[in-house]
Amino acid sequence: MERDVMYGLLGHPFRRALVAADALRAPISLSRMADAVTDALASIPEPATPDAPRATPNLELHLHHTHLPKLDAAGVLAYDAAERTVVDVDEAAVARLSGMSETLAAECADALASD
């Protein structure tokens, strides 16, 4: 997976939470995935920007229509939209994305601390 694609996938907090969630195993239902994202977002300290999404009443809708299809198109996972279930996960791709997400978070924290 190209670095630009990986950065694009990590561009939204919901997708970062998805790849960081220990629950990202197949099969997993959309509702369980939404719970994992909610838990992951709740464990993050206050967002760096006031408009950073932390949760939404329509999280399942956002995951179903936007975030899971993007991860599916990139080959990170296979999402069966009709069944609303992640049916397969490329664990190596998830590990790469999770590692990159952690690196970006650390770099951002360092940058903010030096300001």
VENJOGI-V781098 format. One record per residue. RES is the residue in one small letter. OMEGA is omega in whole degrees, 0 to 359 (* if undefined). D_FIRST is the distance of its C-alpha to the first C-alpha in Angstrom with 1 decimal. Layout:
res:RES omega:OMEGA d_first:D_FIRST
res:RES omega:OMEGA d_first:D_FIRST
This chain:
res:m omega:181 d_first:0.0
res:e omega:182 d_first:3.8
res:r omega:180 d_first:6.5
res:d omega:178 d_first:8.5
res:v omega:180 d_first:6.7
res:m omega:177 d_first:6.9
res:y omega:178 d_first:10.4
res:g omega:179 d_first:11.3
res:l omega:181 d_first:10.7
res:l omega:185 d_first:12.8
res:g omega:180 d_first:15.4
res:h omega:181 d_first:17.8
res:p omega:180 d_first:19.7
res:f omega:179 d_first:19.7
res:r omega:175 d_first:15.9
res:r omega:179 d_first:16.1
res:a omega:179 d_first:19.0
res:l omega:183 d_first:17.4
res:v omega:178 d_first:14.7
res:a omega:185 d_first:17.6
res:a omega:176 d_first:20.0
res:d omega:182 d_first:21.2
res:a omega:184 d_first:22.2
res:l omega:177 d_first:18.7
res:r omega:180 d_first:19.7
res:a omega:352 d_first:20.4
res:p omega:176 d_first:22.8
res:i omega:182 d_first:23.4
res:s omega:178 d_first:25.3
res:l omega:182 d_first:24.6
res:s omega:177 d_first:27.7
res:r omega:178 d_first:26.6
res:m omega:178 d_first:23.1
res:a omega:177 d_first:25.1
res:d omega:180 d_first:27.3
res:a omega:179 d_first:24.5
res:v omega:179 d_first:23.2
res:t omega:179 d_first:26.8
res:d omega:180 d_first:27.4
res:a omega:180 d_first:24.3
res:l omega:180 d_first:25.4
res:a omega:182 d_first:29.0
res:s omega:180 d_first:28.2
res:i omega:176 d_first:26.8
res:p omega:181 d_first:29.6
res:e omega:182 d_first:30.7
res:p omega:181 d_first:28.1
res:a omega:179 d_first:28.0
res:t omega:184 d_first:28.8
res:p omega:183 d_first:31.4
res:d omega:179 d_first:29.5
res:a omega:182 d_first:26.4
res:p omega:178 d_first:26.3
res:r omega:177 d_first:27.4
res:a omega:178 d_first:28.3
res:t omega:179 d_first:29.4
res:p omega:181 d_first:32.0
res:n omega:184 d_first:29.7
res:l omega:180 d_first:26.6
res:e omega:179 d_first:26.2
res:l omega:179 d_first:26.5
res:h omega:179 d_first:23.8
res:l omega:183 d_first:21.4
res:h omega:187 d_first:22.5
res:h omega:186 d_first:22.3
res:t omega:194 d_first:19.5
res:h omega:178 d_first:17.2
res:l omega:175 d_first:16.8
res:p omega:178 d_first:16.2
res:k omega:178 d_first:13.4
res:l omega:177 d_first:11.7
res:d omega:181 d_first:12.8
res:a omega:180 d_first:11.6
res:a omega:178 d_first:7.9
res:g omega:180 d_first:8.6
res:v omega:179 d_first:9.3
res:l omega:175 d_first:12.9
res:a omega:183 d_first:15.5
res:y omega:176 d_first:18.2
res:d omega:184 d_first:21.6
res:a omega:180 d_first:23.1
res:a omega:180 d_first:26.5
res:e omega:183 d_first:26.7
res:r omega:183 d_first:25.0
res:t omega:169 d_first:23.2
res:v omega:186 d_first:19.7
res:v omega:178 d_first:20.2
res:d omega:179 d_first:17.1
res:v omega:173 d_first:14.5
res:d omega:186 d_first:11.5
res:e omega:178 d_first:13.0
res:a omega:178 d_first:10.5
res:a omega:178 d_first:7.8
res:v omega:180 d_first:10.9
res:a omega:178 d_first:12.0
res:r omega:180 d_first:9.2
res:l omega:180 d_first:9.7
res:s omega:178 d_first:13.3
res:g omega:179 d_first:13.6
res:m omega:179 d_first:12.2
res:s omega:179 d_first:14.5
res:e omega:178 d_first:17.4
res:t omega:179 d_first:16.9
res:l omega:179 d_first:17.1
res:a omega:180 d_first:20.0
res:a omega:179 d_first:21.8
res:e omega:179 d_first:21.4
res:c omega:179 d_first:22.8
res:a omega:178 d_first:25.6
res:d omega:180 d_first:26.5
res:a omega:180 d_first:26.6
res:l omega:181 d_first:28.8
res:a omega:182 d_first:31.0
res:s omega:180 d_first:31.8
res:d omega:* d_first:32.9
